[in-house]
C-alpha cells in the first residue's frame, strides 16, 4: 500500500474509531439491609459525561430482572452516579399492583478506565420515589473476574487428582457466556415491557443444528406448529394490540442433543432481549409482553 493510499484510509476510518464507545461491564452483588445477597451485573457506556446501559439483578436466578440504567460520570471529581429507570424484563411473578424497586447510587473515587473493583451504598426507590430497600453494592470488572478464573483453571489443570471430566467442565469463557445468557426454563414466565405497537420475534438455532422443534402460540393462536429451528432466523411480526400479549413456547422434542435449545429474540427498536430455551420434550415456557 503506497503512502497516498494509506493516508486516504487513515482519513476515512479515523472518525469511526473516534466515534466507537467502550462498554464497561461489572459483576458482583447487592447486600440488602436484611443481609440478603443478590447477584448483580452492570453494563454501561459513557459519552461526554452521560452514562447509559443496563443492569441485571439476580443474574441467572429465578427472579432475574433487567433494567435500563441512566447516570452521570465526572472524570475530574472521579464520581459515578447511576440509577435504574425502567424494567426491560423480569422473571419475578407479577401481581396486579406490582411496582419495581430501582437501585440508585453514587460511587466516589471511581474511574471508568482504571477502577477494577468497588463498593458503595445504595438505596432502592419505587416509581413514586418512596424508599423500598437499602444496602451495599459490590462490583468487579468482568475482565478481572475472567483473569482470576483463568488462573484457577491453570491450577486445576495441573492437579493430577482432578478427573479430566471436571477439568473440561471448568471453562471460564463458557461460564461467563452462561451468565450472559437469558435462559427460558419450564413453567417460567418472562415478563417483557415495551412502548411499541409492534415487535419482532426471531427464532433460530444459535449453535449446531440438531433438529430441535418448538410450537409457539400467541394469545392462544398457533403461530408455529412443530417448527424445526435452523441457523436461519425466522422472523415473526407481533402486533401488540392488547395491554398484555402472551406467548407460549413448547418443546416438541429434544433433537439430537438434549435439552431443546432454541434462541428466541424480541426486538422493539429500543431494546433487544435474547433468550435461550432449556426444555425437555413436552415442557413449556411463557413470555408475556406488556405495553408501557
Buried (B, 14 or more C-beta within 10 A) or exposed (E): EEEEEEEEEEEEEEEEEEEEEEEBBBBBBBBBEEEEEBBBBBBBEBEEEEBBBBBBBBBBEEEBBBBBBBBBBEEEEBBBBBBBBBBBBBBBEBEEEEEBBBBBBBBEEBEBEEBEEBEBEBBBBEEEEEEEBBBBBBBBBBEEBBEEBEEEBEEEEEEEEEEEEEBEEBEBEEBBEEBBBBBBBBEBBBBBBBEBEEBBBBBBBBEEBBBBBBBBBBEEEEBBEEBBBEEEBBEBEBEBEEEEBBBBBBBBBBBEEEBBBBBBBBBBEEBEBBBBBBBEBEBBBBBBBBBE
